[in-house]
């Protein structure tokens, strides 16, 4: 089965997941701080070089998660390629990613904040951290106001995060509550499915609006063969009525 082309639409954020072929450290070992610190530096440099606005990010032992808006269609692929090459050289091994990264287009105003929560709570879901904003290699601390970690200077918060409040304190407090409340099962499932399938995530009108702007189709097609339309009956196929006075056939 041919793989899908990269999904892109101008000006829209994407939720990105890239899994490592093997974890950076064994589960019984602490997180490799030196590697993750270096990876964060590369992420910032590559994001600026390839004109990708990074709104949220998590660097974990087994994957990279990003919420980002690229300036053009090549921005994200080039950023991920740079990270892969740099990390491979750092580890002195072959390729580091388990296949291509996966991404989903997000509808602003509806799915950006849920995607950010999904991303920033991954260290908790994976058992690496007790609290989202205590994981050092993440954007969560800057979004909740946790001063234990300095915010990344290259991070660019999305407009949906800015809409959480009129002041930095309000935004941090409101988002902190959202992060603590987490997502519903349906929200998590929809995000998982969108990233795994590499589709757009949004309402019907948003999906329809992408028909002429996205790089490819943004939703899965209907399964199975299309239904056959019943053949139209032409006048030549209709039975010929008997001539007047002709007795009906008994055969």
N, C-alpha and C positions, 0 to 999 in steps of 0.2 A: 504494500500500500504506500503510495507516494505521500511524503510528509507535506504538511501544509506550509505555505509561505509565511514569512513573518507577518504578524498582525500589527497594523499601524494605522492611525488616523490623526491628522494634524491637530495639535493642541490638546490632545486627550491624554490623561494619565494612564499608566499601565502598572499592573501588579505583576512582579517578576519573581520567579523561583528558579534557582539553579542548584542542583544537588551535586555534592562531591562524589566521586567514585568511591572513596573510602573516607571515613571520618578523619579529621585532623589529629585526633587523639583518641585513645581507647576510652570506653565509658568509665572505667575506674580511675582514669587520670584527670587532673584538672584541665580546664580549657587552655589551649596553647596561646597564652597572652601575647607572646612576641609575634607569632604569625598573624593573629587577629588584629593586633595594632598595626602591623605593616599593611594588612589587607585594607584596613580602614583608610590609611594614608593613600594607597593606590586608588581606592574608590573615589576619594575626593579629587585627586589629581585627574583621574580619567573622566569624571563627570564634568569637570570644567573644560577639559580639552575637547571632549566630544559634544559639549553643549547639551547636557542632560540635567534637568532640574530634579534633584533627589528630595522627595518630600518625607520619606520614611525609609528606614533601613534596619536590617538585623543581619549580623554576621555570626553564624553559629558554627558548631563543631562539624555539622554535616551539610550545611547549605548556606546560600546567600539569598536573602529576601529583600526586594526593593519595591518602593512605590515611587514612580518617577514619570516625568513628562519630558520626552526627547524633543529637541528642536527640529529634527528631521528624521527620515525613515532609517538612516544609518547610525544614528546616535547610540541607541541601546545595543545593537549587535557589536559595534566597535568597542563600547565600554566593556561588555562582557568578555569579548575576545582579549582585551588588554589585561583584565583581571586574571583570566585563565593562563595567559602566557607568563605573566609576572609570578603567579603562584607556582606554576610548573617549574620555573627557573629557581624559585626560592626553595622548593622541596626537592629539586634535582631529580625529577621524575618525568613521566610522560604527561598526557592530558589529565586534567584534574576534575573535569565535569563529567557526570554520567549522562552523556547525550546533550542535546540542545537545551538551553533554558526554555522555560514555558512562561507565557504571559497572558494577561487578560486585559482588555480595554475596560475602563470604568466610567460609569455615568457620573459626572460631577453633581453634587447636591444630593445624591442618593447613595452611592456606594464607595466614595472615597474614604470617609471616616470608618465605616465598617471594615474596609480593606486594611486601613491603618491599624485598627484594633487587632484584626486577624494576624497581621504581620508582627506587631510589637508584643503580642502575647505568646508567640512561638517559643521563646526560651522557657516559659512556664509549662506549656503543653509538653515540651520535650523533656522536662525534668531538670533542665540546666540551671534554673533560677526559681526562687520562690515568688519574686515580684517582677513584673515586666520592666519597671524602671530601675531595677538594681543590676540588670545585665549591662556590663560596660560597653558592649559593642552593638549599640542600638540607638535609635532616635527617641526612644520612649522617655528617657530622663529629661530631655529638653522640652518635650511636650507636656510633661506633668509638673515641671518646675523642680525636679530633684537636682539639687546643686552638687551632689556628690560626683557628677561627671560633667565636664565642660562640654557645651554644645559644639557640634562640628560646624566650623565656619562656612563650609561649602553646602550645608543643608539649606534647602529652600522650602519653607512650609507652604502647603497648598492653601488656596483661598477658603476651602471648606473648614480647615483648621482655624483660620483667622476668624471665621464666622462663629466660632464657639464662644466668643466674648469680645467686649470692647476694649479690655485692658489685658496685658499679659497675665495678670493674676486670675482674671475671670476665665480666660481661655484655658489656662493650666488646670484650674479647679474643675471646670466643666468637662474637659477631656479626661482628667484623672478619674472622675466618676464613671464616665463612659468606659474607660479601660477596666475599671474595677467591676462594672456590671457585666462586661463581656458581651458576647454575641448569642443570639438564639441559635438553636440547632439548625433551623432553616437557613439563617444567614450564613452560618459556617459551611453548610452543605453547598449552597449556591456559589460561594467563593471557591471552595475546593473544586467544584465541577467546572467553573469557568477557567480557572488556572490550568487544571488538568487537560481540559479539552481545547484550551487556547481560543476562547471565545470572548465576546463582549458581555458585560454584565450591566444590565439596566432594564428599564421598562420598554414596552412595545414601541413607543414613539421614538425613544433613543435608538433602539435597534434599527428601526426603519430609516432614521436620519443618516445612518452610516452607509446606506446602500451605495451612495455615489462618492463617498469620501474615504472609506476604508480600503486598505490594500488588497483585501479579499473578503469573502463572505464572513460574517461575524457570528453566525449561529449555526448549529448543526442542522443538516437537512433531515427531512422526514425519512424514517426507515422504510425499507421495502420498496417494491416497484410501484410506480404511480398507477393509480386506478385508470382502467381503460374506460373511455367515454363510450356510451352506447352508440352504435352506428345509426346514423340518420336514415330513415326509410325514404327512399326516393319514390317518385310517382311510378317509375317503371317497375319497382319491386312490389307495388301494391297489387292485390288480386283484382283481376278484371271482372267487373260486374257482368252478369248474364244479359244477353240481349233481351229486349222486351218480348214476352210471349214464349220464351224458352223455358221448358220445364226444368226444375232443379235436378241436379245429378244425384243419383242414388248410389254411386260407386264410393 
